[in-house]
Amino acid sequence: MALRSAGSGKVSRDAVHHPLFARFYARISVNAETRMGMGGVRDRLLAGLSGRVIEIGAGNGLNFAHYPSAVSEVVAIEPERLLRQLAVESALRAEVPVDVVPGAAEALPVKSEAFDAVVLSLVLCSVRDVPRALGEVRRVLRPGGVVRFFEHGRGGGRAMTFTQRALDRTVWPLISGGCHLSREPVAALREAGFELGPYRRVMMPEKGPVLPASYCVLGTAWRPRIGA
């Protein structure tokens, strides 16, 4: 196992505690699998992965059913207690081995360079310290290892970006479990030293109203092999 003591970092085991939002998210995320096409997005996000994978911010574990059989193990980090309990239930139904572990993105309770791939799925919007979290992604990923990401962030015209920033400064993080609307995940990955591969913009829902959280990006990045 690549786990280390969860007490070795500076972030507590239950650093995230949003029980009301967790219940709401668990309900809407299941509906989004078919109504918003999230099931197909998860298939594209995880296609072709193999070896040992760490998923950061696993939520209620809806990705687990989409991992290909070439994945030998998934270590799923989830800091919110209720979502972690639901993720454990999802792990029992998965066709690949999944170990659900408490922890936060800024202090992952695993050994360095222990994983072939990292999965980031709607998590960078809510971490407290994005550069620190991505520094942890670099630490736990082997040189040449892959990052698969599906994140939402800044998008639209001037009026929409103004709205996103205004919501981030006021009510949105409070009602949405610490989520932020105007972060830029691709730029953050680049600034953290990852090599960006192919990525594309995705609107969620693909058809329907355009919301401040609709602007998503699905793609791939790598930890460089040299100078990593």
C-alpha positions in Angstrom: 0.0 0.0 0.0 1.1 3.6 -0.7 -0.7 5.0 2.3 1.1 7.0 5.0 -0.3 8.2 8.3 -3.1 10.7 7.7 -1.8 12.6 10.7 1.5 13.3 9.0 0.2 16.3 7.1 -1.0 19.6 8.5 -4.6 19.1 7.3 -7.0 17.2 9.6 -8.7 14.0 8.6 -12.1 15.8 8.3 -10.9 19.2 7.1 -14.0 19.5 5.0 -17.4 19.4 6.8 -20.4 20.4 4.6 -23.1 17.9 5.6 -26.1 19.8 4.1 -24.3 20.4 0.8 -23.1 16.8 0.8 -26.6 15.5 0.9 -27.7 17.9 -1.8 -24.7 17.0 -4.0 -25.3 13.3 -3.5 -28.8 13.7 -4.8 -28.2 15.9 -7.8 -25.0 14.1 -8.9 -26.9 10.8 -9.4 -29.6 12.6 -11.5 -26.8 14.3 -13.5 -25.5 10.9 -14.7 -28.2 10.6 -17.3 -30.0 14.0 -17.4 -26.8 16.0 -17.9 -24.7 13.3 -19.6 -22.2 13.0 -16.8 -22.0 9.2 -17.3 -20.5 9.7 -20.7 -18.1 12.4 -19.5 -16.8 10.0 -16.8 -16.2 7.4 -19.5 -14.2 9.8 -21.6 -12.3 11.1 -18.5 -11.1 7.6 -17.4 -10.8 5.8 -20.7 -7.4 4.1 -21.3 -6.1 4.4 -17.7 -4.1 1.6 -16.2 -2.0 0.7 -13.2 -2.3 2.5 -9.8 -4.6 5.5 -9.7 -5.3 8.1 -7.1 -8.6 10.0 -7.3 -8.6 13.2 -5.4 -12.0 14.5 -4.1 -13.9 11.3 -5.0 -17.2 12.6 -3.7 -19.8 9.8 -3.6 -17.8 7.6 -5.8 -19.7 7.9 -9.1 -16.4 7.5 -11.1 -15.7 4.1 -9.7 -18.1 2.2 -12.1 -16.3 3.8 -15.1 -12.7 2.7 -14.4 -11.4 0.3 -17.1 -10.2 -3.1 -16.1 -6.6 -2.3 -16.7 -6.6 -0.2 -13.5 -5.1 -2.4 -10.8 -6.1 -0.2 -7.8 -7.8 3.1 -7.1 -7.0 5.1 -3.9 -9.9 7.5 -3.5 -9.4 10.5 -1.3 -12.5 12.2 0.1 -12.5 14.6 3.0 -16.2 15.0 3.6 -17.5 12.3 5.9 -21.0 11.8 4.4 -19.7 11.7 0.9 -16.9 9.3 2.0 -19.4 6.9 3.4 -21.3 6.9 0.1 -18.1 6.4 -1.7 -17.4 3.3 0.4 -20.7 1.9 -0.7 -19.9 2.7 -4.4 -16.5 1.0 -4.0 -18.1 -2.2 -2.9 -19.9 -2.3 -6.3 -16.9 -1.4 -8.4 -15.3 -3.9 -10.8 -11.8 -2.6 -9.9 -10.3 -2.5 -6.4 -11.1 0.8 -4.7 -9.8 1.9 -1.3 -11.6 5.0 0.0 -9.4 7.1 2.4 -10.0 10.3 4.4 -7.7 13.2 3.5 -7.4 16.6 1.9 -5.9 17.5 -1.5 -3.4 19.8 0.2 -1.9 17.0 2.3 -2.4 13.6 0.6 -1.9 10.7 3.0 0.1 8.6 0.4 3.8 8.1 -0.5 5.6 10.1 -3.2 5.7 8.9 -6.8 3.4 6.0 -6.0 0.8 6.4 -8.7 0.6 6.0 -12.5 -2.3 8.4 -12.8 -4.2 11.1 -10.9 -7.9 11.9 -11.5 -9.2 15.3 -10.7 -13.0 15.5 -11.2 -14.8 18.7 -10.1 -12.4 19.2 -7.2 -10.1 22.1 -7.9 -13.1 24.5 -7.6 -13.3 23.7 -3.9 -9.8 23.1 -2.6 -8.6 25.8 -0.2 -5.1 26.1 -1.8 -4.9 25.2 -5.5 -1.1 25.5 -5.9 -0.5 23.4 -2.8 -3.0 20.8 -4.0 -1.4 20.6 -7.4 2.0 20.4 -5.7 0.7 17.3 -3.9 -0.4 15.9 -7.3 3.1 16.3 -8.6 4.5 14.6 -5.5 2.4 11.5 -5.6 2.6 11.0 -9.4 5.5 9.2 -10.9 7.6 11.1 -13.5 5.7 10.7 -16.8 2.5 9.9 -15.0 -0.8 11.2 -16.3 -3.4 13.6 -14.9 -6.9 13.3 -16.1 -9.1 16.3 -15.3 -12.7 17.4 -15.6 -13.2 20.7 -13.9 -15.5 23.8 -14.2 -14.3 27.3 -14.1 -14.3 30.8 -15.6 -16.1 31.1 -18.9 -18.4 33.1 -21.1 -18.4 36.8 -21.9 -17.8 39.8 -19.7 -21.2 39.7 -18.0 -20.8 36.0 -17.1 -17.3 36.3 -15.7 -18.4 39.4 -13.7 -21.3 37.3 -12.3 -18.9 34.4 -11.5 -16.5 36.6 -9.6 -19.3 38.4 -7.7 -20.8 35.1 -6.6 -17.4 33.8 -5.5 -17.0 36.9 -3.3 -20.4 36.5 -1.7 -22.8 33.6 -1.4 -21.6 30.8 -3.7 -18.8 29.2 -1.6 -21.1 29.3 1.5 -24.0 27.5 -0.2 -21.9 25.2 -2.4 -19.4 23.5 -0.1 -16.6 25.9 -0.7 -16.9 25.8 -4.5 -15.6 28.7 -6.6 -16.9 29.5 -10.1 -14.1 31.7 -11.6 -11.0 29.6 -11.1 -9.0 28.6 -14.2 -8.0 24.9 -13.9 -5.9 24.7 -17.1 -3.9 27.7 -16.2 -3.4 26.3 -12.7 -2.1 23.0 -14.0 0.3 24.8 -16.4 1.6 27.1 -13.6 2.2 24.0 -11.4 4.6 22.6 -14.0 2.5 20.0 -15.7 2.7 19.4 -19.5 -0.8 20.0 -21.0 -2.1 17.5 -23.4 -5.3 17.6 -25.4 -8.2 19.2 -23.6 -11.6 20.6 -24.7 -14.3 22.8 -23.4 -17.5 21.1 -22.4 -20.8 22.8 -21.4 -22.8 21.2 -18.7 -25.5 20.6 -19.3 -24.7 20.2 -23.0 -28.2 21.3 -23.9 -30.2 23.6 -21.7 -29.7 26.7 -19.7 -26.2 28.2 -19.4 -25.3 28.6 -15.8 -22.3 30.1 -14.0 -21.1 26.6 -13.3 -21.6 25.3 -16.9 -18.1 26.1 -18.3 -16.1 22.9 -17.9 -12.9 21.5 -19.4 -12.0 17.9 -20.0 -8.4 16.9 -20.6 -5.1 15.3 -19.9 -1.8 16.5 -18.5 1.5 14.9 -17.5 4.2 15.2 -14.9 7.4 15.8 -16.9 9.9 13.0 -17.0 12.9 15.3 -16.9 13.3 17.9 -14.3 10.2 16.6 -12.5 
